[in-house]
Amino acid sequence: MVARAQNVSDTGLYKICFQGYHANNSEAYLNISQKELLESGNTKLICTSAKEVLEEYLRNHQNIKRNVEDRLVYL
């Protein structure tokens, strides 16, 4: 495996980000135990669901583009 043009080391620590579901099921999906994930002691919950992130973005960024897209034509 390669990250930033360098081979990934078995002994190195890396920052990764994924949804809460995959973190909770890391053994099944990534073959990484919860113990290994929490080994560094520096963990932070960013979000539990990509859907929640998308909903928050859309709620806070309504009407970003104001020009009409010409999808409706009135005769």
N, C-alpha and C positions, 0 to 999 in steps of 0.2 A: 504494500500500500504506500502511496506517495501523498504527502501534504506539503504544499508550497515548494514544490520541486525538490523535496528531500524525502528519503525513505523514512517511514514511520518506525520508531524504535520500540521494542517490546518493553523497555524500562522507562521510556519517556512519559511525561504527563501532558495531555492535550486538552484544550477547551473544545467541547462539543455542545451543540444545541439541538434539542429535539423536543417533541411534544411530551407532555406528562404521561400519556398512555404508553409511549414507547420507552420512556424512562422506567415506568413501573413494570414493563414486560421486557426489559433489556436482555434477560437471559435467553428468552425464546427468540427474539428478533435479531439480536446482535452478538449473541454468545458471550456477553459480558455480564458478570454477576453484579448485584446491587452493591456488594462489598467493594468490588473493583471500581465502580462508578463513584462511590463516596470516599475512596481511598485518600484523596488529597485533602479532604475536609473543607474545601471551598466549593460549595454548591449554592446555586441561586435558582429559584423558580421564576421564570420569566412569564410563561403562560401555560395553561393546561390544555388549550385547544386552539388550533389554527382558526377555527370558526369564530371564536371569541375575539381574536386579534383582527380578523377581517371586519367583523361587525363594529368594533370600536373605531377602526380606521374610517369606515364609511359613515358612521355616526358623526365623526369629527371633521370630515372633509366632504360635506355635501356641496353639490353644485360647483365642483372644481372647474369644469369647462363650461363656459356659458354660451358658446356659439352653437347654432342649430346644425344638426348633422344631415339635413335634407332627406331624412328617411320618410317623412310625411309630406305629401304634396297636396295642397288644397286647390281645388278647381273652382 
